[in-house]
């Protein structure tokens, strides 16, 4: 029986761990992996027990982007077939980016092309010092099209104008400076760093975290005018009236853990 393309498990605290499992091809993705990973993310989104999603990978590389055999097949497709195929990858990126659960990428090795897209789509990205990054598409006569909205949002238009056209490789420290990742740690500390962030996430209210993610998406880049001020006032008023906020405030005042899913007791 063939090895699964990714491994999936959910622990007792509601942390879902998805591990890319094609180390022999540097965790490159093809149409099958894209479809299965998208389906898994959608399923986790609907599971109320899931508090956070962690994306990791087996082997030396995080993800080399598109599988070469898949790319060879695509070369023989018509434009309409290529468009339909591209929608699959675009759908994966959007599903990951729009997930209401907090998402973390643990980048232990090289992330190229679409692998950079996966990192950019996660809320939090932590890289090992040996990780490397490359938007390599132009070297193949291609462009980083479907990942571009997320990568540009992460590193900014100025940096994208360089790395989209040069396909230069940059290291973890450069990724940190660019904003693609938020933390760089020694390889042996990567899992512990992820667990530390997960512990912080599990201390928050799940409904509040989903609302906070929407807040960032809906306010980023907008002018601070009367409409935005009023909208933010309405949002906090609505949240304050909710059961989760009442429980959170009560738990804080009573010096006890809140009674929401995944919260660590004691």
N, C-alpha and C positions, 0 to 999 in steps of 0.2 A: 504494500500500500504506500502511495506517495505521501511524503511529509506534508502537513498542512502549510499553506503559504504564510499564515500568521497564526500565532498562538493567542488565545483569549482566556482570561480568568477574571473573576470578580471576587475580591476578598470580603471578609466579614464586615468591613467598614464601608463597603460600597465603592471601593476603588477598582475600576475596570482597567486591566492591563492588556494592551494589544501589542504583540511583539512580532515584527516582521521576521519571517523565518525562511528566507531564501539566501542564506549566506554564500552559497556557491555562485550566485550571480550578483553578489553585492546588494541583495535586497532590492533589485530592480523590479519594477512592477509592469505587469501586462494587463490585458483586458480582464482576465479572470480575477486576479488579485484586486484590481480596482473595484470590480463589481462586488466581490465578497467583503472587502473592507468597508465600502459604502453601506452595504446592507448591515454589517455589524454595528457601525456607528449609529445608524437609524434605529436599530433595535435597542441599543444602550440609551439613546435619547428618550425612548418611551418607557424605560424601566425606572420606576420611582425609587428603587433601592440603590441605583447607581448615583454616587455623589460626584465622582471625578473620573476622567479618562486619561490614562498615561500611555503614551506611544513610545515604544523602544524598538530595538532591533538586535538580532543575533549576528555574530561574526564581526569582521573588521570594519564593515561599512554600515552606516545608517541606511542610506538608500542611494543607489547610483542613478535614480530616475527611471527612464523608460528602458525596458528590456530590449536588447538588440534584435532578437528574433521577432518580437512584436513589431518593432520598427520596420523590419524587412517586409513583413506582411502588409503593413500600412502603405509602403511604397507602391504596392500594386493596386491599392484601392482607388476608386473614383473620388472626385472631390466631395460628393455627397456622402460616400461611405466614410471618408476621412473626417467629415464634419460630425457624423454620428458617433464615430469612435472618440473624437476629441471631447464630445459632450460627456462621455463617461468619466474622463479624468477631471473635467471641469466640475462635474457633479460631486466627485469625491472631495475636491478642495472646498467647495461651497458647504458641503455637509459638515466637514470638520470645522471650518471657520465659523459656521452658524450654530454649532452645538450649544445648547443652553448650559450644559455641564462644564465646569472648568476643565481645561485640557493642558497637559504638560508633555513636552517632547524631551526625551533624554537622548542626546546626540553623542554617541560613543565613538563615531568614526566619520568617514567621508559622507557628505550629503551633496549630491550633484543634481542639477536640473530640477525635475519634479520633487526630488528629495528635499531641496531647499523650500519648495512650495509647502510641503507637509510641515516643516519647521515653522514657516511664517504663519500658517493657519492656526497654530496652537497659541493659547493665551500666554503660556510660560514655556520658555525653552532654556534648557541647561545643557551646556556642551562640555565634553572632556577636552583637556588641553590638546590632545592629539587629533581632534576633529578638524576637518577641512571642508570648505564650501566652494562651490563653483556653479555659476549659471552658464553651463557649457553649450547651450543650444546652437549658437552661431557657428561653432566649430563643425557642426554637422549640417550647416545651411538651414537651420531651423530658428525659431524664436520662442522665448518662454511665455507664450501667449496666455494660456489659461491660468498660470500661476501668477501672472504679472500683477493683478489687483492686490494680492495678498503680500507679495514680496515688496512692491512699491510702498504699501502701507507700513511695512516693517522697517525698511531701510531708507525710505524717502526717494523722491524722484532724482535728486542729484546723484546719489550713489548708484541708483539703477541705470542712469545714463552711462555710467562707466562700465559697470559689471555686466550689463546686458550685452554690450557690444564688444568688450574685450575678452570675455570668458576667462578672466584671470581667476586663479585659485586664491582664496584668502583663508587665513587661519582662524582659530577660535577667538583669539584676542581681537582681530579685525571685525569678526562677526559681532562681538560684544560692543565695540565702538560704534558700529553701524546700527545697532539695535535689533539685529536678527535674533540674537540670544540675549538673555538678561544676566547670565551667570556662567563663569567658566571655572571648572574644578579639575583636580587631578583625576585620572581615569578611575582609580580605586575609590574615589569619593563620590562618584556620579550617583550611585543608587542611594547613598545616604542623603545627598543633596535633594534628590527627588522626594525621599520620604519626609524630609524636613518641610518641604513646601506642601506636601500632601497633609501633614499634620496641621499646618496653618489653615489649609482649605477646609478640613473637617471641623474646625472650630467655628466656621461661619454657617449661617443659615442657607440652605439650598435655594429657597425661593429668592432670598435677597441676592445671592450670587448670580442667579439667572437674570434678575432685574438689573444688577450692576453691570453685567455684560452688555445688556441692551442699552443701558445708559451711555456707556463708552461709544458704542456704535452710533447711537442717535445724536450725540452731542459733538463728536469729533469734527473739528473743522468748521463748525457753525459759528456765526457771529453771536456775541453775547448781547442780545437785544431783549426787548420786553417779552417777546414770544418765548424765547428760550428760558428766561427767568421764571415766567409763569408755568411753563411746562415742567421744569424741575421742581417747583413748589408743589404742583399737583402730584407728581410722582412720589415724593417723600410723604405727603399726606396720605396717599393711598396705601403705601407700605406700612406706615405707622398704625393704620386701622386694622391690619391683618393679624391673623392668629400667630404667625411665626414671630412677628415683631413683639407681640405681647409676651410670648413665651421667652424670647431672648432677653427682653428687659427684666422680666420677673426672675429669670435664672441669674442674671447679673446681680440684681439687688439681693437675692437670697443666697448668693455665693455657692451656686450649684451648677452642674453641667446642664445645658439646655436639652430638652427632650425632642430633638429632631434627628432624622436618620443619619447614622454614621458618626454622630458626636461621641467622642471618647469620654467614658465615664470615669470619674475619680482622678 
